[in-house]
Amino acid sequence: CGSYGMQLYTTRTGLLATFVDTDDESAGADFAVTDENDIIKDSLVIRNNAEVATEIEISWGHRWTFGSRGDATPGNQFERLSEYTIPGEYGKVSPSEHNVRRDIHLYGVRKAVRAIEIARVYAEYFKSGAQWLDFDLPIRFYRLADLNRIIAITHWQGTSAAGGYADTLARITGLTIDVQPRSAKVHLRCFRKAS
């Protein structure tokens, strides 16, 4: 999984799943929440992306060492190095004469097209306009909220020209549940792509 930039998690039905960016935000949200009806008061915290970059250096095509029995083990070198420039980030993140570079190592990737596609997904997490959102919902959202689902958020606090979020789409990347009888709630961590 690390070789492909994926993270495994267990779904509510007990299946193994992984985060894969398929641009499914265009299909719309799985459900929506608003600050008036749903988001618990004073719980929304917005963090701007701290790990930014203008380009990604991809190490891929790992060399393998073959033993006397023909068994293969990963060597300590990569066959290929590629650079992926993150669209629109040059000049935003740093002065124009400097690049901010992040490295990713894709041990199991053998094809250039796959390495570039993984870098494209990684790039979303390094864009300067991306945000991380933390907030609490009432326990009634327990069945709706799940990892990797897309949520539409409307809240007065945010970055839109109107002075807040209006149906802003974000992906749920973290989920915890507090089952205390008097304060039961669902805590979500979401990733909002740069516009």
C-alpha positions as CSV (number, residue, x, y, z in Angstrom):
1,C,0.0,0.0,0.0
2,G,2.8,2.4,0.8
3,S,4.2,1.9,-2.6
4,Y,1.0,3.2,-4.2
5,G,0.4,6.0,-1.8
6,M,-2.7,4.2,-0.3
7,Q,-4.0,3.8,3.2
8,L,-6.0,0.8,4.3
9,Y,-9.0,0.9,6.6
10,T,-11.8,-1.4,7.6
11,T,-15.3,-0.5,6.5
12,R,-18.3,-0.8,8.8
13,T,-19.2,-4.1,7.1
14,G,-15.7,-5.5,7.9
15,L,-14.2,-5.2,4.4
16,L,-10.8,-3.8,3.7
17,A,-10.9,-0.6,1.7
18,T,-8.4,2.1,0.6
19,F,-8.4,5.8,-0.2
20,V,-8.2,6.3,-3.9
21,D,-8.7,9.7,-5.5
22,T,-11.1,9.2,-8.5
23,D,-12.3,12.8,-8.7
24,D,-15.7,11.6,-7.5
25,E,-16.4,15.0,-5.9
26,S,-17.9,15.8,-9.3
27,A,-20.7,13.2,-8.6
28,G,-21.7,15.2,-5.6
29,A,-21.9,14.7,-1.9
30,D,-23.1,11.6,-0.1
31,F,-24.8,13.8,2.5
32,A,-24.8,17.5,3.6
33,V,-24.5,19.3,6.9
34,T,-25.0,22.9,7.9
35,D,-23.9,25.0,10.9
36,E,-27.6,25.9,11.6
37,N,-28.9,22.4,11.9
38,D,-26.1,19.9,12.2
39,I,-22.6,21.0,13.1
40,I,-22.2,21.3,16.8
41,K,-21.6,24.9,17.8
42,D,-18.0,26.1,18.1
43,S,-16.6,22.7,17.0
44,L,-15.4,23.7,13.4
45,V,-11.6,24.1,13.2
46,I,-10.0,25.0,9.8
47,R,-6.3,24.3,9.2
48,N,-4.6,25.5,6.1
49,N,-2.3,23.0,4.4
50,A,1.1,23.2,6.1
51,E,3.0,20.7,3.9
52,V,3.1,22.5,0.5
53,A,5.2,21.9,-2.6
54,T,5.7,23.0,-6.2
55,E,6.9,19.7,-7.5
56,I,7.2,16.1,-6.5
57,E,10.2,13.9,-7.2
58,I,9.1,10.3,-7.8
59,S,11.4,7.4,-7.3
60,W,10.0,4.3,-8.9
61,G,10.9,1.1,-10.8
62,H,12.7,-0.5,-7.9
63,R,15.6,-2.8,-8.7
64,W,15.3,-6.4,-7.5
65,T,18.0,-8.7,-6.4
66,F,17.7,-12.4,-7.3
67,G,19.1,-15.0,-5.0
68,S,20.6,-18.4,-5.9
69,R,17.1,-20.1,-5.7
70,G,15.6,-17.4,-8.0
71,D,13.8,-15.7,-5.2
72,A,13.5,-11.9,-5.6
73,T,14.0,-9.3,-2.9
74,P,13.9,-5.5,-3.3
75,G,17.3,-3.9,-3.8
76,N,18.3,-0.5,-2.4
77,Q,18.1,1.5,-5.6
78,F,15.4,2.8,-8.0
79,E,15.7,2.6,-11.7
80,R,13.9,5.8,-12.5
81,L,13.5,9.3,-11.1
82,S,10.8,11.5,-12.4
83,E,9.6,15.0,-11.5
84,Y,6.0,16.0,-11.4
85,T,5.3,19.8,-11.4
86,I,2.2,20.6,-9.4
87,P,-0.1,22.7,-11.7
88,G,-0.5,26.3,-10.5
89,E,1.7,26.1,-7.4
90,Y,4.9,27.6,-8.8
91,G,5.1,31.1,-7.4
92,K,2.3,30.6,-4.8
93,V,4.4,28.6,-2.4
94,S,7.8,30.1,-2.8
95,P,9.6,32.9,-4.6
96,S,9.8,32.2,-8.3
97,E,13.5,31.3,-8.2
98,H,13.0,28.4,-5.7
99,N,11.1,25.2,-5.9
100,V,9.7,23.3,-2.9
101,R,10.2,19.6,-3.6
102,R,8.7,16.6,-1.9
103,D,9.8,13.0,-2.5
104,I,7.7,9.9,-2.8
105,H,9.1,6.4,-3.2
106,L,7.0,3.9,-5.1
107,Y,8.7,0.6,-4.6
108,G,6.2,-1.6,-6.5
109,V,5.4,0.7,-9.4
110,R,6.8,-0.5,-12.7
111,K,5.2,1.8,-15.2
112,A,5.8,5.6,-15.8
113,V,2.1,6.3,-16.4
114,R,1.2,4.8,-13.0
115,A,3.9,6.7,-11.2
116,I,2.6,10.0,-12.7
117,E,-1.0,9.2,-11.8
118,I,0.0,8.5,-8.2
119,A,1.9,11.8,-8.1
120,R,-1.2,13.6,-9.4
121,V,-3.2,12.2,-6.5
122,Y,-0.4,13.1,-4.0
123,A,-0.2,16.6,-5.5
124,E,-3.7,17.4,-4.1
125,Y,-2.3,17.1,-0.6
126,F,0.5,19.5,-1.3
127,K,-1.4,22.3,-2.8
128,S,-1.3,25.6,-0.9
129,G,-5.1,26.1,-1.0
130,A,-6.0,22.8,0.5
131,Q,-7.6,22.7,4.0
132,W,-8.2,20.2,6.8
133,L,-11.5,20.6,8.6
134,D,-12.3,19.2,12.1
135,F,-15.9,19.3,13.5
136,D,-18.4,17.4,15.5
137,L,-21.9,16.2,14.5
138,P,-24.7,14.8,16.6
139,I,-24.7,11.0,17.1
140,R,-27.6,10.7,14.6
141,F,-24.9,11.0,11.8
142,Y,-23.3,7.8,13.0
143,R,-24.8,5.8,10.1
144,L,-24.2,8.5,7.4
145,A,-20.6,9.4,8.2
146,D,-18.0,7.0,7.2
147,L,-14.4,7.1,5.9
148,N,-13.8,8.2,2.4
149,R,-17.4,9.6,1.9
150,I,-17.9,13.0,0.4
151,I,-19.7,15.5,2.6
152,A,-21.1,18.9,1.6
153,I,-20.5,21.6,4.3
154,T,-22.3,24.9,4.7
155,H,-20.9,27.0,7.5
156,W,-20.6,30.8,8.0
157,Q,-16.8,30.2,8.8
158,G,-14.7,29.5,5.8
159,T,-12.9,31.0,2.8
160,S,-15.6,31.8,0.1
161,A,-16.3,35.3,-1.1
162,A,-19.6,35.2,0.6
163,G,-17.8,34.8,4.0
164,G,-18.2,31.1,4.6
165,Y,-18.6,27.7,3.1
166,A,-21.6,27.0,0.9
167,D,-22.0,23.4,-0.1
168,T,-18.2,23.0,0.0
169,L,-17.2,19.4,-0.7
170,A,-14.7,17.6,1.5
171,R,-13.6,13.9,1.9
172,I,-13.8,12.3,5.3
173,T,-10.4,11.0,6.3
174,G,-10.8,10.6,10.0
175,L,-13.7,9.5,12.2
176,T,-14.1,9.0,15.9
177,I,-17.3,8.4,18.0
178,D,-17.9,9.6,21.5
179,V,-20.6,7.4,23.1
180,Q,-21.0,9.3,26.4
181,P,-24.7,9.3,27.1
182,R,-25.0,13.0,27.7
183,S,-22.6,14.1,25.0
184,A,-22.6,11.4,22.3
185,K,-21.2,12.8,19.0
186,V,-19.3,12.0,15.9
187,H,-16.0,13.8,15.3
188,L,-14.9,14.1,11.6
189,R,-11.7,15.1,10.0
190,C,-12.1,16.1,6.4
191,F,-9.8,17.1,3.5
192,R,-10.9,19.9,1.3
193,K,-9.1,20.1,-2.1
194,A,-7.7,23.5,-3.2
195,S,-10.2,25.2,-5.5
